[in-house]
Amino acid sequence: MASIKDVAAEAGVSVATVSRVLNGHPSVSATARTRVLAAVEALDYRPNAVARSLRTDQTHTLGLVISDVMNPYFTELARSVEEEARALGYSVIIGNADERPELQDHHVRTLLDRRIDGLLVSPTDGGSPLMLDAARAGTPMVFVDRWIPGVDVPVVRSDGRAAVRDLVAHLHRLGHRRLAIIAGPAATTTGRERVDAFREALGAHGLALPDAYIGQGDFQAESGRRVTEGFLDLPQPPEAVFAADNLMALGALDAIRARGLRVPHDMALAAFDDIPWFVHTDPPITAVAQPTGELGRAAVRALVDRIEGRTPRSVTLPARLVVRRSCGEVPAEKPADDPAENPAWNRSQS
């Protein structure tokens, strides 16, 4: 990759002259400007994204890089970020990483090149040198939902441990003892944290988590389908499966149905990350719900504090368990012909 020194050598000018041309400084002669621009094109030079993000002027634009725009959780998160940013006088440019680290870094680099004032990121993994460099260079940045350990920037996230404990206790009360998890990527903090929380919660009830009951997914529906098929092929399949995100839960539901089996009669199913669709599945899916809208709003406020010279703080909000009917729950009473006349039944659906 060409450097600014390469451009200067190609154009026969100083590095300072190249810098002035790239920044639109009026003191450069037309001849020097032409030579520099020709060298930039010939060498396919791209200015360093981190260096260009260090500036004193503001564009009132924020960058948001989310892990998967097709995931309803991140769609809702992006919407709340955009709404809060607009209320505070900022616009938002969104990049979709599609759970791919290289695409994540492409969006981060592009956003910094576009002179955004600050960056919100839900990292796809913990090993991005670009984000490490950006943080060290002082680029205003906030991690939302996921984070990179050891990088000193504010983190806005939810804590799902208590909700996972509630879920496991709920499954235990329903009589389930063989519990499995479809895990998210181990490279993500949320992927690791949810497995740890599940294992700890099982231990509190004297239950183990065998390796055979840990299926490695990638927060995509197809991986939920694949892992669940593996569970069903075991000599002793699990009685209940906990999917560590909503898309993997939908994939698990497809796999169970493809075998001619039913939820929860043949296998119970629960998910992390509640979504509106779960009310409309048959049966409605029990899930851990994050305060998604508030997470997005809090992340924007933290980033704007950083941009405007105030001291931002990390924020951790609690998740909660939403009980429906996918784990063998029984309504409090038989539903009336008109669901609106039966409050107990309605509460079980929400």
C-alpha positions in Angstrom: 0.0 0.0 0.0 1.4 3.4 -1.0 2.3 5.9 1.7 2.3 9.7 1.7 6.1 9.6 1.3 5.6 7.5 -1.9 3.3 10.1 -3.3 5.7 12.9 -2.5 8.5 11.0 -4.2 6.4 10.3 -7.3 5.3 13.9 -7.6 8.7 15.4 -6.8 7.5 17.5 -3.9 7.7 17.4 -0.1 5.4 15.4 2.2 4.1 18.7 3.6 3.1 19.8 0.1 1.2 16.5 -0.4 -0.6 17.0 2.9 -1.6 20.5 1.9 -3.0 19.3 -1.4 -5.0 16.5 0.2 -6.4 19.0 2.8 -7.3 21.6 0.2 -4.9 24.2 1.4 -4.9 27.3 -0.9 -1.1 28.0 -0.7 -0.2 25.2 -3.1 0.6 26.1 -6.7 -1.6 24.8 -9.5 1.4 22.9 -11.0 2.3 21.2 -7.7 -1.4 20.3 -7.1 -1.7 18.7 -10.5 1.5 16.6 -10.0 0.3 15.5 -6.5 -3.1 14.5 -7.7 -1.6 12.6 -10.6 0.7 10.7 -8.2 -2.2 9.9 -5.9 -4.1 8.4 -8.8 -1.1 6.5 -10.2 -0.3 5.0 -6.8 -3.9 4.5 -5.8 -3.1 6.2 -2.5 -5.6 6.3 0.3 -5.0 8.7 3.2 -4.6 7.0 6.6 -8.1 6.8 8.1 -7.0 7.3 11.7 -4.8 10.3 11.0 -7.6 12.0 9.0 -10.0 11.5 11.9 -7.9 13.7 14.2 -9.3 17.2 13.5 -10.8 20.2 15.2 -13.7 20.9 12.9 -17.0 19.0 13.2 -19.4 17.6 10.6 -22.2 16.7 13.1 -22.1 13.2 11.6 -21.8 10.0 13.5 -20.8 6.6 12.1 -22.5 3.4 13.2 -21.1 -0.1 12.3 -23.5 -2.8 13.3 -22.8 -6.6 13.2 -25.8 -7.6 11.0 -28.5 -5.4 9.6 -30.7 -8.4 8.9 -30.8 -9.2 12.7 -34.0 -7.5 14.1 -32.1 -6.7 17.3 -29.5 -4.6 15.4 -32.2 -3.1 13.2 -34.0 -1.8 16.3 -30.6 -0.6 17.8 -29.8 1.3 14.6 -33.2 3.0 14.6 -32.8 4.2 18.2 -29.3 5.4 17.5 -30.6 7.4 14.5 -33.5 8.9 16.4 -31.4 10.0 19.4 -28.6 11.4 17.2 -31.2 13.4 15.2 -32.6 14.8 18.5 -29.1 16.0 19.5 -28.4 17.6 16.1 -26.3 14.8 14.5 -26.8 12.6 11.4 -25.8 9.0 11.2 -24.1 6.9 8.5 -24.6 3.2 8.9 -22.3 0.3 7.9 -23.3 -3.3 8.0 -20.5 -5.7 8.9 -22.5 -8.9 8.2 -20.6 -10.6 11.1 -17.4 -10.3 9.0 -14.3 -8.6 10.6 -12.9 -7.5 7.2 -16.1 -5.9 6.2 -16.3 -4.2 9.6 -12.9 -2.7 9.2 -13.8 -1.5 5.7 -16.7 0.4 7.1 -14.7 1.8 9.9 -12.0 3.0 7.5 -14.5 4.5 5.1 -16.4 6.3 7.9 -13.2 7.8 9.3 -12.2 8.9 5.8 -15.6 10.7 5.6 -14.6 12.9 8.6 -17.3 11.7 11.0 -17.2 13.3 14.4 -17.4 10.0 16.3 -17.9 6.2 15.9 -20.3 3.7 17.4 -19.3 0.1 16.8 -20.6 -3.4 17.8 -17.4 -5.3 17.1 -17.5 -8.6 15.2 -14.4 -9.8 17.0 -11.7 -8.6 19.4 -8.7 -8.3 17.1 -9.2 -5.3 14.8 -5.8 -3.4 14.6 -7.7 -0.5 12.9 -10.0 0.1 15.9 -7.1 -0.3 18.3 -5.2 2.4 16.4 -8.3 4.6 16.2 -8.9 4.4 19.9 -5.2 5.1 20.7 -5.2 8.1 18.3 -8.1 9.7 20.3 -10.9 9.1 17.8 -14.2 9.6 19.7 -15.6 6.0 19.9 -18.2 4.0 21.9 -18.7 0.2 21.8 -22.4 -0.8 21.9 -23.7 -4.3 22.8 -20.2 -5.9 22.2 -16.8 -4.6 23.1 -13.1 -5.3 22.7 -11.4 -6.1 26.0 -8.4 -3.8 26.8 -9.5 -1.0 24.5 -10.1 2.1 26.7 -13.4 3.4 25.3 -16.9 3.6 26.9 -19.1 0.5 26.5 -22.9 0.5 26.4 -24.3 -2.9 26.9 -26.8 -5.0 28.7 -26.1 -7.6 31.4 -28.0 -10.8 30.6 -26.6 -13.0 33.4 -29.5 -12.5 35.8 -32.0 -13.1 33.0 -30.2 -16.3 31.9 -30.3 -17.5 35.6 -34.0 -16.8 35.6 -34.4 -18.8 32.3 -32.5 -21.8 33.6 -34.5 -21.7 36.9 -37.7 -21.5 34.8 -36.6 -24.5 32.6 -35.7 -26.5 35.8 -39.1 -25.8 37.3 -40.7 -27.2 34.1 -38.8 -30.4 34.6 -36.1 -30.0 32.0 -32.7 -31.4 33.0 -30.8 -32.0 29.7 -30.2 -28.4 28.5 -28.1 -27.4 25.5 -26.9 -24.1 24.1 -26.4 -22.8 20.5 -23.5 -20.5 21.2 -22.5 -17.4 19.4 -18.9 -16.8 18.0 -16.3 -17.3 20.7 -14.4 -14.3 19.2 -17.2 -12.0 20.4 -17.7 -10.9 24.0 -21.4 -11.7 23.8 -20.7 -15.1 22.4 -18.5 -16.0 25.3 -20.5 -14.3 28.0 -23.8 -16.1 27.2 -22.2 -19.5 27.3 -20.5 -18.7 30.7 -23.8 -17.4 32.1 -25.6 -20.5 31.0 -23.0 -22.8 32.4 -23.0 -21.0 35.8 -26.8 -21.1 35.9 -26.9 -24.8 35.3 -24.3 -25.3 38.0 -26.5 -23.6 40.5 -29.1 -26.4 39.9 -26.5 -29.2 40.0 -26.6 -29.6 36.2 -23.6 -30.0 33.9 -23.1 -28.6 30.4 -21.5 -31.5 28.4 -19.4 -30.6 25.4 -22.0 -32.4 23.2 -24.6 -29.9 24.4 -22.6 -26.9 23.3 -23.1 -26.2 19.6 -21.0 -23.5 17.9 -23.1 -21.0 15.9 -22.4 -17.7 14.3 -25.4 -15.6 15.1 -27.0 -16.6 11.8 -30.1 -18.7 11.2 -28.3 -21.4 9.2 -26.0 -22.2 12.1 -28.9 -22.6 14.5 -30.4 -25.1 12.1 -27.2 -27.0 11.7 -26.4 -27.1 15.4 -29.9 -28.3 16.3 -29.8 -31.1 13.7 -26.6 -32.2 15.5 -28.4 -32.2 18.8 -31.3 -34.2 17.4 -28.8 -36.8 16.1 -27.3 -37.5 19.6 -28.1 -40.8 21.3 -29.7 -38.7 24.1 -30.8 -35.3 22.6 -31.3 -32.4 24.9 -34.8 -31.7 26.3 -34.4 -27.9 25.9 -32.2 -25.8 23.7 -31.2 -22.2 24.4 -30.2 -20.2 21.3 -27.8 -17.4 22.1 -29.5 -15.0 19.6 -32.9 -14.7 17.8 -31.8 -15.7 14.3 -30.2 -19.0 15.6 -33.4 -19.7 17.5 -35.4 -19.4 14.3 -33.0 -21.8 12.6 -33.4 -24.2 15.5 -37.2 -24.0 15.1 -36.9 -24.9 11.4 -34.7 -27.9 12.2 -37.1 -29.3 14.8 -40.0 -28.9 12.4 -38.1 -30.4 9.5 -37.8 -33.7 11.6 -41.6 -33.8 12.1 -41.1 -32.8 15.7 -42.9 -30.1 17.7 -41.9 -27.4 20.1 -42.2 -27.8 23.1 -43.6 -31.3 23.1 -40.5 -32.9 21.7 -37.9 -30.2 22.4 -38.2 -27.0 24.4 -36.7 -23.8 22.8 -35.7 -20.5 24.3 -33.7 -17.5 22.9 -31.5 -14.6 23.8 -32.6 -11.3 22.1 -36.4 -11.0 22.1 -38.0 -9.8 18.8 -41.6 -8.9 17.9 -41.8 -12.0 15.6 -41.5 -14.3 18.6 -45.1 -13.5 19.6 -46.3 -14.7 16.3 -44.5 -18.1 16.0 -46.3 -21.3 17.0 -45.7 -21.6 19.9 -44.6 -18.1 20.9 -41.0 -18.2 22.0 -39.7 -17.6 25.5 -36.8 -15.2 25.3 -34.3 -13.0 27.1 -35.1 -9.4 26.2 -32.5 -6.6 26.1 -33.5 -2.9 26.5 -32.5 -2.3 22.9 -33.9 1.2 22.4 -32.3 2.5 25.6 -29.0 0.9 24.7 -28.9 2.8 21.4 -29.9 6.1 23.0 -27.4 5.7 25.8 -24.6 4.9 23.3 -25.3 8.1 21.3 -25.4 10.2 24.5 -22.0 8.8 25.6 -20.5 9.4 22.2 -21.8 13.0 22.0 -20.4 13.6 25.5 -17.0 12.5 24.2 -17.2 14.6 21.1 -18.3 17.7 22.9 -15.6 17.5 25.6 -17.5 16.0 28.5 -16.5 12.8 30.2 -18.5 9.9 29.0 -19.3 6.8 31.0 -19.9 3.2 30.3 -23.5 2.0 30.8 -24.8 -1.4 31.7 -28.5 -2.1 31.7 -30.3 -5.3 32.8 -32.0 -7.8 30.5 -35.1 -9.6 31.5 -36.9 -12.9 30.9 -40.1 -12.9 28.9 -42.0 -16.2 29.4 -44.2 -17.4 26.6 -45.0 -21.1 25.6 -42.0 -22.6 23.8 -40.7 -24.4 26.9 -43.8 -26.3 28.0 -45.4 -23.4 29.9 -49.1 -24.0 30.7 -51.5 -21.0 30.6 -53.0 -20.1 34.0 -56.4 -21.2 32.8 -58.1 -22.5 29.6 -58.4 -19.7 27.0 -61.8 -18.4 26.3 -63.2 -18.3 22.8 -62.4 -14.7 22.6 -58.8 -14.1 23.9 -59.7 -10.6 24.8 -62.0 -12.0 27.5 -59.2 -14.0 29.1 -56.5 -11.8 30.8 -54.5 -14.7 32.1 -54.1 -16.2 28.6 -53.2 -12.8 27.2 -50.4 -12.3 29.8 -48.9 -15.6 28.8 -48.6 -14.4 25.3 -46.7 -11.2 26.1 
